[in-house]
Every structure is written in C-alpha cells, then in structure tokens.
Amino acid sequence: MKIAELKDMSQDELQGKLMELLKDQFNLRMKKSTGQLAQTHLLRETRRSIAQVKTVIHQKAGK
C-alpha cells in the first residue's frame, strides 16, 4: 500500500487497517513457526506496512 493512499484514509479506517495488518502478521508468524510459510518475504512486507500505517496515524494526530 502506498503512503498517499494511507494519508487519504480517516483515523477509523487507519485503525481498522492496522488491526488487519497485525492479525496478518500474527498468522504469518504462526505459519512460519510450523513450517507452512513458503513466502517469507511477506513477513517483512507486513512489518513495513504496519510501520507505515502507524507513522501516518501519528502524523495525523499531531495536526
């Protein structure tokens, strides 16, 4: 997801997206620990997406 798309979202939408990403991260970690995850790059992408969403939330809160 691009930063420009995130900046257009409302606070509630960003919070929802953050919760969705955190659930995805948890599921990916569980798959990795059981050896079912073949695409390990998804963990890094999810972690980066979480950081981007959190950054936009904090930027909007500062305004």
HTML snippet that shows the backbone in 3Dmol.js (N, CA, C, O; Angstrom):
<script src="https://3Dmol.org/build/3Dmol-min.js"></script>
<div id="view" style="width:600px;height:400px;position:relative"></div>
<script>
const pdb = `
ATOM      1  N   MET A   1       0.841  -1.174   0.000  1.00  0.00           N
ATOM      2  CA  MET A   1       0.000   0.000   0.000  1.00  0.00           C
ATOM      3  C   MET A   1       0.889   1.242   0.000  1.00  0.00           C
ATOM      4  O   MET A   1       1.909   1.290   0.688  1.00  0.00           O
ATOM      5  N   LYS A   2       0.499   2.217  -0.761  1.00  0.00           N
ATOM      6  CA  LYS A   2       1.289   3.429  -0.885  1.00  0.00           C
ATOM      7  C   LYS A   2       0.928   4.414   0.228  1.00  0.00           C
ATOM      8  O   LYS A   2      -0.188   4.404   0.747  1.00  0.00           O
ATOM      9  N   ILE A   3       1.888   5.258   0.581  1.00  0.00           N
ATOM     10  CA  ILE A   3       1.695   6.240   1.642  1.00  0.00           C
ATOM     11  C   ILE A   3       0.593   7.221   1.271  1.00  0.00           C
ATOM     12  O   ILE A   3      -0.187   7.620   2.136  1.00  0.00           O
ATOM     13  N   ALA A   4       0.512   7.619   0.006  1.00  0.00           N
ATOM     14  CA  ALA A   4      -0.515   8.567  -0.432  1.00  0.00           C
ATOM     15  C   ALA A   4      -1.913   8.012  -0.175  1.00  0.00           C
ATOM     16  O   ALA A   4      -2.816   8.753   0.213  1.00  0.00           O
ATOM     17  N   GLU A   5      -2.091   6.715  -0.391  1.00  0.00           N
ATOM     18  CA  GLU A   5      -3.385   6.086  -0.125  1.00  0.00           C
ATOM     19  C   GLU A   5      -3.702   6.120   1.364  1.00  0.00           C
ATOM     20  O   GLU A   5      -4.847   6.340   1.756  1.00  0.00           O
ATOM     21  N   LEU A   6      -2.689   5.902   2.185  1.00  0.00           N
ATOM     22  CA  LEU A   6      -2.892   5.904   3.634  1.00  0.00           C
ATOM     23  C   LEU A   6      -3.249   7.300   4.142  1.00  0.00           C
ATOM     24  O   LEU A   6      -4.074   7.446   5.043  1.00  0.00           O
ATOM     25  N   LYS A   7      -2.628   8.316   3.563  1.00  0.00           N
ATOM     26  CA  LYS A   7      -2.891   9.685   4.008  1.00  0.00           C
ATOM     27  C   LYS A   7      -4.311  10.132   3.686  1.00  0.00           C
ATOM     28  O   LYS A   7      -4.847  11.027   4.339  1.00  0.00           O
ATOM     29  N   ASP A   8      -4.921   9.509   2.681  1.00  0.00           N
ATOM     30  CA  ASP A   8      -6.293   9.853   2.319  1.00  0.00           C
ATOM     31  C   ASP A   8      -7.322   9.180   3.218  1.00  0.00           C
ATOM     32  O   ASP A   8      -8.496   9.548   3.188  1.00  0.00           O
ATOM     33  N   MET A   9      -6.904   8.206   4.011  1.00  0.00           N
ATOM     34  CA  MET A   9      -7.826   7.471   4.873  1.00  0.00           C
ATOM     35  C   MET A   9      -8.124   8.259   6.153  1.00  0.00           C
ATOM     36  O   MET A   9      -7.331   9.099   6.578  1.00  0.00           O
ATOM     37  N   SER A  10      -9.277   7.973   6.757  1.00  0.00           N
ATOM     38  CA  SER A  10      -9.622   8.601   8.035  1.00  0.00           C
ATOM     39  C   SER A  10      -8.945   7.835   9.168  1.00  0.00           C
ATOM     40  O   SER A  10      -8.377   6.764   8.953  1.00  0.00           O
ATOM     41  N   GLN A  11      -9.012   8.396  10.379  1.00  0.00           N
ATOM     42  CA  GLN A  11      -8.415   7.762  11.545  1.00  0.00           C
ATOM     43  C   GLN A  11      -9.026   6.375  11.783  1.00  0.00           C
ATOM     44  O   GLN A  11      -8.304   5.422  12.078  1.00  0.00           O
ATOM     45  N   ASP A  12     -10.344   6.264  11.657  1.00  0.00           N
ATOM     46  CA  ASP A  12     -11.011   4.984  11.888  1.00  0.00           C
ATOM     47  C   ASP A  12     -10.577   3.947  10.860  1.00  0.00           C
ATOM     48  O   ASP A  12     -10.353   2.786  11.204  1.00  0.00           O
ATOM     49  N   GLU A  13     -10.457   4.356   9.611  1.00  0.00           N
ATOM     50  CA  GLU A  13     -10.016   3.439   8.568  1.00  0.00           C
ATOM     51  C   GLU A  13      -8.585   2.987   8.820  1.00  0.00           C
ATOM     52  O   GLU A  13      -8.244   1.823   8.610  1.00  0.00           O
ATOM     53  N   LEU A  14      -7.745   3.925   9.274  1.00  0.00           N
ATOM     54  CA  LEU A  14      -6.350   3.575   9.566  1.00  0.00           C
ATOM     55  C   LEU A  14      -6.268   2.595  10.728  1.00  0.00           C
ATOM     56  O   LEU A  14      -5.471   1.658  10.693  1.00  0.00           O
ATOM     57  N   GLN A  15      -7.080   2.803  11.750  1.00  0.00           N
ATOM     58  CA  GLN A  15      -7.084   1.883  12.882  1.00  0.00           C
ATOM     59  C   GLN A  15      -7.536   0.487  12.437  1.00  0.00           C
ATOM     60  O   GLN A  15      -6.975  -0.521  12.866  1.00  0.00           O
ATOM     61  N   GLY A  16      -8.540   0.442  11.587  1.00  0.00           N
ATOM     62  CA  GLY A  16      -9.008  -0.837  11.057  1.00  0.00           C
ATOM     63  C   GLY A  16      -7.939  -1.536  10.241  1.00  0.00           C
ATOM     64  O   GLY A  16      -7.745  -2.745  10.358  1.00  0.00           O
ATOM     65  N   LYS A  17      -7.249  -0.767   9.413  1.00  0.00           N
ATOM     66  CA  LYS A  17      -6.166  -1.323   8.590  1.00  0.00           C
ATOM     67  C   LYS A  17      -5.041  -1.851   9.477  1.00  0.00           C
ATOM     68  O   LYS A  17      -4.463  -2.902   9.199  1.00  0.00           O
ATOM     69  N   LEU A  18      -4.734  -1.113  10.549  1.00  0.00           N
ATOM     70  CA  LEU A  18      -3.683  -1.531  11.472  1.00  0.00           C
ATOM     71  C   LEU A  18      -4.051  -2.860  12.132  1.00  0.00           C
ATOM     72  O   LEU A  18      -3.211  -3.755  12.227  1.00  0.00           O
ATOM     73  N   MET A  19      -5.282  -2.994  12.583  1.00  0.00           N
ATOM     74  CA  MET A  19      -5.715  -4.236  13.215  1.00  0.00           C
ATOM     75  C   MET A  19      -5.654  -5.402  12.223  1.00  0.00           C
ATOM     76  O   MET A  19      -5.261  -6.512  12.580  1.00  0.00           O
ATOM     77  N   GLU A  20      -6.045  -5.136  10.984  1.00  0.00           N
ATOM     78  CA  GLU A  20      -5.991  -6.164   9.943  1.00  0.00           C
ATOM     79  C   GLU A  20      -4.552  -6.623   9.705  1.00  0.00           C
ATOM     80  O   GLU A  20      -4.285  -7.819   9.587  1.00  0.00           O
ATOM     81  N   LEU A  21      -3.629  -5.662   9.637  1.00  0.00           N
ATOM     82  CA  LEU A  21      -2.225  -5.993   9.413  1.00  0.00           C
ATOM     83  C   LEU A  21      -1.628  -6.746  10.590  1.00  0.00           C
ATOM     84  O   LEU A  21      -0.827  -7.659  10.394  1.00  0.00           O
ATOM     85  N   LEU A  22      -2.003  -6.381  11.803  1.00  0.00           N
ATOM     86  CA  LEU A  22      -1.495  -7.078  12.981  1.00  0.00           C
ATOM     87  C   LEU A  22      -1.988  -8.529  13.009  1.00  0.00           C
ATOM     88  O   LEU A  22      -1.243  -9.429  13.397  1.00  0.00           O
ATOM     89  N   LYS A  23      -3.228  -8.756  12.603  1.00  0.00           N
ATOM     90  CA  LYS A  23      -3.745 -10.126  12.520  1.00  0.00           C
ATOM     91  C   LYS A  23      -3.000 -10.914  11.451  1.00  0.00           C
ATOM     92  O   LYS A  23      -2.659 -12.080  11.650  1.00  0.00           O
ATOM     93  N   ASP A  24      -2.751 -10.265  10.311  1.00  0.00           N
ATOM     94  CA  ASP A  24      -1.995 -10.923   9.238  1.00  0.00           C
ATOM     95  C   ASP A  24      -0.593 -11.298   9.717  1.00  0.00           C
ATOM     96  O   ASP A  24      -0.103 -12.392   9.438  1.00  0.00           O
ATOM     97  N   GLN A  25       0.046 -10.374  10.443  1.00  0.00           N
ATOM     98  CA  GLN A  25       1.387 -10.630  10.954  1.00  0.00           C
ATOM     99  C   GLN A  25       1.384 -11.825  11.905  1.00  0.00           C
ATOM    100  O   GLN A  25       2.265 -12.682  11.836  1.00  0.00           O
ATOM    101  N   PHE A  26       0.400 -11.879  12.783  1.00  0.00           N
ATOM    102  CA  PHE A  26       0.300 -12.995  13.713  1.00  0.00           C
ATOM    103  C   PHE A  26       0.147 -14.314  12.957  1.00  0.00           C
ATOM    104  O   PHE A  26       0.828 -15.294  13.259  1.00  0.00           O
ATOM    105  N   ASN A  27      -0.752 -14.328  11.974  1.00  0.00           N
ATOM    106  CA  ASN A  27      -0.977 -15.554  11.204  1.00  0.00           C
ATOM    107  C   ASN A  27       0.275 -15.982  10.440  1.00  0.00           C
ATOM    108  O   ASN A  27       0.577 -17.173  10.351  1.00  0.00           O
ATOM    109  N   LEU A  28       1.001 -15.009   9.891  1.00  0.00           N
ATOM    110  CA  LEU A  28       2.232 -15.340   9.168  1.00  0.00           C
ATOM    111  C   LEU A  28       3.296 -15.895  10.112  1.00  0.00           C
ATOM    112  O   LEU A  28       4.019 -16.827   9.759  1.00  0.00           O
ATOM    113  N   ARG A  29       3.390 -15.316  11.322  1.00  0.00           N
ATOM    114  CA  ARG A  29       4.355 -15.828  12.298  1.00  0.00           C
ATOM    115  C   ARG A  29       4.028 -17.255  12.711  1.00  0.00           C
ATOM    116  O   ARG A  29       4.931 -18.072  12.888  1.00  0.00           O
ATOM    117  N   MET A  30       2.743 -17.560  12.864  1.00  0.00           N
ATOM    118  CA  MET A  30       2.338 -18.921  13.226  1.00  0.00           C
ATOM    119  C   MET A  30       2.654 -19.906  12.096  1.00  0.00           C
ATOM    120  O   MET A  30       3.118 -21.019  12.343  1.00  0.00           O
ATOM    121  N   LYS A  31       2.401 -19.488  10.869  1.00  0.00           N
ATOM    122  CA  LYS A  31       2.717 -20.347   9.730  1.00  0.00           C
ATOM    123  C   LYS A  31       4.222 -20.590   9.637  1.00  0.00           C
ATOM    124  O   LYS A  31       4.661 -21.699   9.333  1.00  0.00           O
ATOM    125  N   LYS A  32       5.004 -19.549   9.899  1.00  0.00           N
ATOM    126  CA  LYS A  32       6.458 -19.692   9.834  1.00  0.00           C
ATOM    127  C   LYS A  32       6.953 -20.662  10.900  1.00  0.00           C
ATOM    128  O   LYS A  32       7.822 -21.493  10.637  1.00  0.00           O
ATOM    129  N   SER A  33       6.403 -20.554  12.088  1.00  0.00           N
ATOM    130  CA  SER A  33       6.872 -21.416  13.175  1.00  0.00           C
ATOM    131  C   SER A  33       6.501 -22.876  12.957  1.00  0.00           C
ATOM    132  O   SER A  33       7.193 -23.768  13.446  1.00  0.00           O
ATOM    133  N   THR A  34       5.420 -23.129  12.231  1.00  0.00           N
ATOM    134  CA  THR A  34       5.035 -24.511  11.948  1.00  0.00           C
ATOM    135  C   THR A  34       5.617 -25.022  10.632  1.00  0.00           C
ATOM    136  O   THR A  34       5.404 -26.176  10.261  1.00  0.00           O
ATOM    137  N   GLY A  35       6.346 -24.169   9.934  1.00  0.00           N
ATOM    138  CA  GLY A  35       6.990 -24.582   8.693  1.00  0.00           C
ATOM    139  C   GLY A  35       6.087 -24.557   7.479  1.00  0.00           C
ATOM    140  O   GLY A  35       6.426 -25.148   6.453  1.00  0.00           O
ATOM    141  N   GLN A  36       4.941 -23.886   7.564  1.00  0.00           N
ATOM    142  CA  GLN A  36       3.997 -23.847   6.448  1.00  0.00           C
ATOM    143  C   GLN A  36       4.166 -22.615   5.566  1.00  0.00           C
ATOM    144  O   GLN A  36       3.516 -22.506   4.526  1.00  0.00           O
ATOM    145  N   LEU A  37       5.022 -21.695   5.964  1.00  0.00           N
ATOM    146  CA  LEU A  37       5.170 -20.448   5.217  1.00  0.00           C
ATOM    147  C   LEU A  37       6.296 -20.581   4.205  1.00  0.00           C
ATOM    148  O   LEU A  37       7.462 -20.711   4.578  1.00  0.00           O
ATOM    149  N   ALA A  38       5.947 -20.550   2.922  1.00  0.00           N
ATOM    150  CA  ALA A  38       6.943 -20.661   1.865  1.00  0.00           C
ATOM    151  C   ALA A  38       7.435 -19.283   1.426  1.00  0.00           C
ATOM    152  O   ALA A  38       8.569 -19.146   0.966  1.00  0.00           O
ATOM    153  N   GLN A  39       6.592 -18.270   1.565  1.00  0.00           N
ATOM    154  CA  GLN A  39       6.943 -16.921   1.110  1.00  0.00           C
ATOM    155  C   GLN A  39       7.305 -16.064   2.322  1.00  0.00           C
ATOM    156  O   GLN A  39       6.475 -15.309   2.828  1.00  0.00           O
ATOM    157  N   THR A  40       8.540 -16.186   2.777  1.00  0.00           N
ATOM    158  CA  THR A  40       8.956 -15.498   3.990  1.00  0.00           C
ATOM    159  C   THR A  40       9.045 -13.987   3.810  1.00  0.00           C
ATOM    160  O   THR A  40       9.073 -13.255   4.799  1.00  0.00           O
ATOM    161  N   HIS A  41       9.091 -13.506   2.577  1.00  0.00           N
ATOM    162  CA  HIS A  41       9.161 -12.064   2.345  1.00  0.00           C
ATOM    163  C   HIS A  41       7.883 -11.355   2.801  1.00  0.00           C
ATOM    164  O   HIS A  41       7.889 -10.144   3.021  1.00  0.00           O
ATOM    165  N   LEU A  42       6.797 -12.103   2.942  1.00  0.00           N
ATOM    166  CA  LEU A  42       5.546 -11.496   3.375  1.00  0.00           C
ATOM    167  C   LEU A  42       5.635 -10.951   4.798  1.00  0.00           C
ATOM    168  O   LEU A  42       4.971  -9.970   5.131  1.00  0.00           O
ATOM    169  N   LEU A  43       6.452 -11.583   5.633  1.00  0.00           N
ATOM    170  CA  LEU A  43       6.638 -11.088   6.997  1.00  0.00           C
ATOM    171  C   LEU A  43       7.233  -9.678   6.990  1.00  0.00           C
ATOM    172  O   LEU A  43       6.766  -8.793   7.708  1.00  0.00           O
ATOM    173  N   ARG A  44       8.247  -9.486   6.188  1.00  0.00           N
ATOM    174  CA  ARG A  44       8.905  -8.178   6.114  1.00  0.00           C
ATOM    175  C   ARG A  44       7.968  -7.119   5.545  1.00  0.00           C
ATOM    176  O   ARG A  44       7.913  -5.995   6.045  1.00  0.00           O
ATOM    177  N   GLU A  45       7.234  -7.481   4.499  1.00  0.00           N
ATOM    178  CA  GLU A  45       6.291  -6.534   3.888  1.00  0.00           C
ATOM    179  C   GLU A  45       5.206  -6.129   4.870  1.00  0.00           C
ATOM    180  O   GLU A  45       4.827  -4.959   4.934  1.00  0.00           O
ATOM    181  N   THR A  46       4.706  -7.087   5.630  1.00  0.00           N
ATOM    182  CA  THR A  46       3.659  -6.797   6.605  1.00  0.00           C
ATOM    183  C   THR A  46       4.189  -5.891   7.705  1.00  0.00           C
ATOM    184  O   THR A  46       3.513  -4.953   8.126  1.00  0.00           O
ATOM    185  N   ARG A  47       5.394  -6.173   8.166  1.00  0.00           N
ATOM    186  CA  ARG A  47       6.002  -5.354   9.216  1.00  0.00           C
ATOM    187  C   ARG A  47       6.198  -3.914   8.740  1.00  0.00           C
ATOM    188  O   ARG A  47       5.968  -2.971   9.497  1.00  0.00           O
ATOM    189  N   ARG A  48       6.616  -3.751   7.508  1.00  0.00           N
ATOM    190  CA  ARG A  48       6.794  -2.413   6.946  1.00  0.00           C
ATOM    191  C   ARG A  48       5.459  -1.688   6.786  1.00  0.00           C
ATOM    192  O   ARG A  48       5.365  -0.486   7.036  1.00  0.00           O
ATOM    193  N   SER A  49       4.439  -2.418   6.372  1.00  0.00           N
ATOM    194  CA  SER A  49       3.119  -1.817   6.219  1.00  0.00           C
ATOM    195  C   SER A  49       2.577  -1.345   7.563  1.00  0.00           C
ATOM    196  O   SER A  49       1.953  -0.287   7.646  1.00  0.00           O
ATOM    197  N   ILE A  50       2.813  -2.121   8.610  1.00  0.00           N
ATOM    198  CA  ILE A  50       2.386  -1.727   9.951  1.00  0.00           C
ATOM    199  C   ILE A  50       3.085  -0.435  10.349  1.00  0.00           C
ATOM    200  O   ILE A  50       2.455   0.472  10.894  1.00  0.00           O
ATOM    201  N   ALA A  51       4.365  -0.348  10.083  1.00  0.00           N
ATOM    202  CA  ALA A  51       5.119   0.855  10.416  1.00  0.00           C
ATOM    203  C   ALA A  51       4.606   2.064   9.638  1.00  0.00           C
ATOM    204  O   ALA A  51       4.528   3.165  10.185  1.00  0.00           O
ATOM    205  N   GLN A  52       4.258   1.869   8.374  1.00  0.00           N
ATOM    206  CA  GLN A  52       3.748   2.975   7.569  1.00  0.00           C
ATOM    207  C   GLN A  52       2.404   3.466   8.100  1.00  0.00           C
ATOM    208  O   GLN A  52       2.167   4.672   8.179  1.00  0.00           O
ATOM    209  N   VAL A  53       1.528   2.536   8.462  1.00  0.00           N
ATOM    210  CA  VAL A  53       0.222   2.925   8.985  1.00  0.00           C
ATOM    211  C   VAL A  53       0.382   3.661  10.307  1.00  0.00           C
ATOM    212  O   VAL A  53      -0.276   4.675  10.539  1.00  0.00           O
ATOM    213  N   LYS A  54       1.250   3.156  11.170  1.00  0.00           N
ATOM    214  CA  LYS A  54       1.477   3.812  12.463  1.00  0.00           C
ATOM    215  C   LYS A  54       2.053   5.216  12.269  1.00  0.00           C
ATOM    216  O   LYS A  54       1.703   6.139  13.004  1.00  0.00           O
ATOM    217  N   THR A  55       2.925   5.373  11.290  1.00  0.00           N
ATOM    218  CA  THR A  55       3.515   6.684  11.011  1.00  0.00           C
ATOM    219  C   THR A  55       2.439   7.678  10.587  1.00  0.00           C
ATOM    220  O   THR A  55       2.419   8.812  11.066  1.00  0.00           O
ATOM    221  N   VAL A  56       1.561   7.267   9.705  1.00  0.00           N
ATOM    222  CA  VAL A  56       0.501   8.159   9.230  1.00  0.00           C
ATOM    223  C   VAL A  56      -0.464   8.498  10.374  1.00  0.00           C
ATOM    224  O   VAL A  56      -0.921   9.635  10.484  1.00  0.00           O
ATOM    225  N   ILE A  57      -0.768   7.520  11.216  1.00  0.00           N
ATOM    226  CA  ILE A  57      -1.651   7.775  12.371  1.00  0.00           C
ATOM    227  C   ILE A  57      -1.028   8.835  13.277  1.00  0.00           C
ATOM    228  O   ILE A  57      -1.715   9.755  13.721  1.00  0.00           O
ATOM    229  N   HIS A  58       0.262   8.710  13.551  1.00  0.00           N
ATOM    230  CA  HIS A  58       0.932   9.681  14.418  1.00  0.00           C
ATOM    231  C   HIS A  58       1.046  11.057  13.759  1.00  0.00           C
ATOM    232  O   HIS A  58       0.960  12.079  14.441  1.00  0.00           O
ATOM    233  N   GLN A  59       1.237  11.087  12.461  1.00  0.00           N
ATOM    234  CA  GLN A  59       1.300  12.361  11.767  1.00  0.00           C
ATOM    235  C   GLN A  59      -0.040  13.075  11.805  1.00  0.00           C
ATOM    236  O   GLN A  59      -0.091  14.291  11.992  1.00  0.00           O
ATOM    237  N   LYS A  60      -1.124  12.334  11.631  1.00  0.00           N
ATOM    238  CA  LYS A  60      -2.455  12.936  11.667  1.00  0.00           C
ATOM    239  C   LYS A  60      -2.826  13.379  13.080  1.00  0.00           C
ATOM    240  O   LYS A  60      -3.541  14.366  13.248  1.00  0.00           O
ATOM    241  N   ALA A  61      -2.354  12.671  14.085  1.00  0.00           N
ATOM    242  CA  ALA A  61      -2.652  13.030  15.468  1.00  0.00           C
ATOM    243  C   ALA A  61      -1.931  14.317  15.863  1.00  0.00           C
ATOM    244  O   ALA A  61      -2.404  15.052  16.729  1.00  0.00           O
ATOM    245  N   GLY A  62      -0.796  14.591  15.235  1.00  0.00           N
ATOM    246  CA  GLY A  62      -0.023  15.780  15.543  1.00  0.00           C
ATOM    247  C   GLY A  62      -0.575  17.044  14.942  1.00  0.00           C
ATOM    248  O   GLY A  62      -0.179  18.140  15.338  1.00  0.00           O
ATOM    249  N   LYS A  63      -1.483  16.920  13.993  1.00  0.00           N
ATOM    250  CA  LYS A  63      -2.023  18.098  13.304  1.00  0.00           C
ATOM    251  C   LYS A  63      -3.105  18.766  14.104  1.00  0.00           C
ATOM    252  O   LYS A  63      -3.665  19.771  13.668  1.00  0.00           O
TER     253      LYS A  63
END
`;
const viewer = $3Dmol.createViewer("view");
viewer.addModel(pdb, "pdb");
viewer.setStyle({}, {cartoon: {color: "spectrum"}});
viewer.zoomTo();
viewer.render();
</script>
